[in-house]
Amino acid sequence: MSEADDDAGNDARAGVRELVAVVVLSVTAVLTAWSGFEASKWGGEMSIAFSQASGARIEASRFAAEADAARNFDLDIFAVYVQAVAEGDDALTDFVETRFTDHFAVAFDAWIAMRPLQNPEAPNGPFALPEYRPPGAAEAKAADARADGLFAEALENNQRGDDYTLLTVLFALVLFFTAVSQRLRSATLTWVVLGGAMTLLLVGVGFLIAFPKII
C-alpha cells in the first residue's frame, strides 16, 4: 500500500471521528437546552405550589380562628349552664339552653343522652364528643391537609428541577470530553475519550427519558 493510500485512509478515519463528534455535540447541545428548559419549568411549578400552600395555610388559620371563637362562645354558655344546674336554678337553666348554638345543641343532646351524672365513663362535657363540630373546624382541617399536599408537591417539583439541573451538568461533561477528544493527536485516545463522552450521553438520554416532563 502506498503512502498516498495511507494518508487517504487516515483522512477518512479522521473525517469519521469529526463527524461523530459533530453529531454528539449537536445532539448534546439540544438536550442541554431542553434540560435547562425543564429545570426552569419545574422551578416555576415549585414556586406556584409553595404559593398555593401558603394560601391554604392562611385559609386554615382563618377557619381555625372562626372555630376557636365559636368554641369559646360555647364554653362560656356551657359554664353558665353548669352553674345554673349546680345552683338548682331551673329558670336560668332553661334560658341558657335556648342560647345554645345549633352545632353545640347537637353535641349537648348526645352528652345528656349518656346520663353524665349517673355514668362515670361519660366525658365532663359535650366538647369531647365527636358530635361537637364548631363551624370552621372541618374547613380548617381540610385546608391544612390541602396545604400539606401542596407543600409536598412543591418539594417534589423542586427535586425534579434539581434533577434536570444535574442533567445539564452531565451534558456539559459530554460537551467537554467531546471537545477534548478533537484536540488529541492519538487516534486511539481520541476514540477512547469520544467513546466516554458518548457513554455519558447515553446515560443522560436514559435519565431524560425517565424523568417526568412538563411543557
C-alpha positions in Angstrom: 0.0 0.0 0.0 1.4 3.4 -1.0 2.0 6.3 1.3 -0.8 8.2 -0.5 -3.3 5.4 0.3 -2.3 5.5 4.0 -2.8 9.3 4.1 -6.2 8.9 2.4 -7.2 6.2 4.9 -6.1 8.4 7.8 -8.0 11.3 6.5 -11.1 9.2 6.1 -10.9 7.9 9.7 -10.3 11.4 10.9 -13.3 12.5 9.0 -15.4 9.8 10.6 -14.2 10.9 14.1 -15.0 14.5 13.3 -18.5 13.6 12.0 -19.2 11.6 15.1 -18.0 14.4 17.3 -20.2 16.9 15.4 -23.2 14.7 15.9 -22.5 14.2 19.6 -22.0 18.0 20.1 -25.2 18.8 18.2 -27.4 16.3 20.0 -25.9 17.2 23.4 -26.5 20.9 22.8 -30.2 20.3 22.0 -30.6 18.1 25.1 -28.8 20.6 27.3 -31.2 23.3 26.2 -34.1 21.0 26.8 -32.9 20.1 30.3 -32.5 23.8 31.1 -36.0 24.4 29.9 -37.4 21.6 32.0 -35.5 22.8 35.1 -36.9 26.2 34.7 -40.5 24.9 34.2 -40.3 22.7 37.3 -38.9 25.6 39.3 -41.9 27.6 38.3 -44.2 24.8 39.3 -42.4 24.6 42.6 -43.0 28.4 43.2 -46.7 28.1 42.4 -47.2 25.1 44.7 -45.4 26.9 47.5 -47.6 29.9 47.0 -50.7 27.8 47.0 -49.6 26.0 50.1 -49.1 29.4 51.8 -52.5 30.5 50.8 -54.0 27.3 52.1 -52.2 27.8 55.5 -53.7 31.3 55.7 -57.1 29.9 54.9 -56.7 27.2 57.5 -55.7 29.8 60.1 -58.8 31.9 59.3 -61.1 28.9 59.7 -59.3 27.8 62.9 -59.9 31.3 64.3 -63.5 31.0 63.4 -63.7 27.6 65.1 -61.9 28.9 68.2 -64.3 31.8 68.5 -67.3 29.5 68.3 -65.8 27.1 70.8 -65.1 30.0 73.3 -68.7 31.2 73.0 -70.0 27.6 73.6 -67.6 27.3 76.6 -69.0 30.5 78.1 -72.6 29.4 77.7 -71.9 26.0 79.0 -70.2 27.4 82.1 -73.3 29.4 82.8 -75.4 26.2 82.3 -73.2 24.2 84.7 -73.5 27.0 87.3 -77.3 27.2 86.9 -77.6 23.4 87.4 -75.3 23.5 90.4 -77.5 26.2 92.0 -80.7 24.5 91.1 -81.9 27.5 89.1 -84.3 25.8 86.6 -85.4 29.1 85.0 -81.8 30.0 84.2 -81.1 26.5 83.1 -84.0 26.6 80.6 -83.0 30.0 79.4 -79.4 29.1 78.9 -80.4 26.0 76.9 -82.2 28.3 74.5 -79.0 30.2 73.9 -77.1 27.1 72.7 -75.8 27.3 69.2 -77.1 24.8 66.7 -73.8 22.8 66.5 -73.4 22.8 70.3 -77.0 21.7 70.9 -76.4 18.5 68.8 -73.4 17.6 71.0 -75.2 18.6 74.2 -78.2 16.4 73.4 -75.8 13.5 72.7 -74.0 14.2 76.0 -77.3 14.3 78.0 -78.3 11.1 76.4 -75.2 9.5 78.1 -76.6 10.5 81.5 -73.3 12.1 82.7 -74.5 12.4 86.3 -75.0 8.6 86.6 -72.4 7.4 84.1 -68.8 7.9 85.3 -67.5 7.0 81.9 -69.2 9.9 80.3 -67.0 12.9 79.4 -67.1 16.0 81.5 -68.8 18.0 78.8 -70.1 17.8 75.2 -66.9 19.3 73.8 -65.1 15.9 73.9 -67.8 14.2 71.8 -67.4 13.7 68.0 -70.8 15.3 67.6 -69.3 18.6 68.6 -68.2 20.3 65.4 -67.8 24.1 65.6 -68.1 25.9 62.3 -64.7 26.3 60.7 -63.1 23.3 62.3 -63.7 20.9 59.3 -62.7 23.6 56.9 -59.5 24.3 58.8 -58.6 20.6 58.8 -59.3 20.3 55.1 -57.2 23.5 54.3 -54.4 22.2 56.5 -54.5 18.9 54.6 -54.5 20.7 51.3 -51.5 22.8 52.4 -49.6 19.7 53.4 -50.3 18.2 50.0 -49.2 21.3 48.1 -46.1 21.7 50.2 -45.1 18.1 49.5 -45.8 18.7 45.8 -43.6 21.8 45.9 -40.8 19.8 47.3 -41.2 17.1 44.7 -41.2 19.8 41.9 -38.1 21.2 43.4 -36.4 17.8 43.3 -37.4 17.4 39.7 -35.9 20.8 38.8 -32.7 19.8 40.6 -32.6 16.5 38.6 -32.8 18.4 35.4 -30.1 20.9 36.6 -27.8 17.9 37.3 -28.6 16.6 33.9 -27.4 19.8 32.3 -24.1 19.3 34.2 -23.9 15.8 32.8 -24.4 17.0 29.3 -21.8 19.8 29.9 -19.3 17.0 30.6 -20.3 15.3 27.3 -19.5 18.6 25.5 -16.2 19.0 27.3 -14.9 15.5 26.6 -16.1 15.6 23.0 -14.2 18.9 22.5 -11.1 17.5 24.2 -11.2 14.4 22.0 -10.7 16.6 18.9 -7.5 18.0 20.3 -5.8 14.7 20.9 -3.1 13.5 18.4 -3.6 9.8 19.1 -6.4 8.3 17.2 -6.9 5.6 19.7 -7.0 8.0 22.6 -9.4 10.2 20.6 -11.8 7.3 20.2 -11.5 6.4 23.9 -12.4 9.9 25.1 -15.1 10.2 22.4 -16.5 6.9 23.5 -16.6 8.0 27.1 -18.5 11.1 26.0 -20.9 9.0 24.0 -21.4 6.8 27.0 -22.2 9.8 29.2 -24.6 11.0 26.5 -26.5 7.7 26.5 -26.7 7.7 30.3 -28.1 11.3 30.1 -30.6 10.3 27.5 -31.8 7.4 29.7 -32.3 9.8 32.6 -34.0 12.3 30.3 -36.5 9.6 29.2 -37.2 8.5 32.8 -37.7 12.0 34.2 -41.2 13.5 34.2 -41.7 16.3 31.7 -43.7 19.4 31.6 -44.4 21.7 28.7 
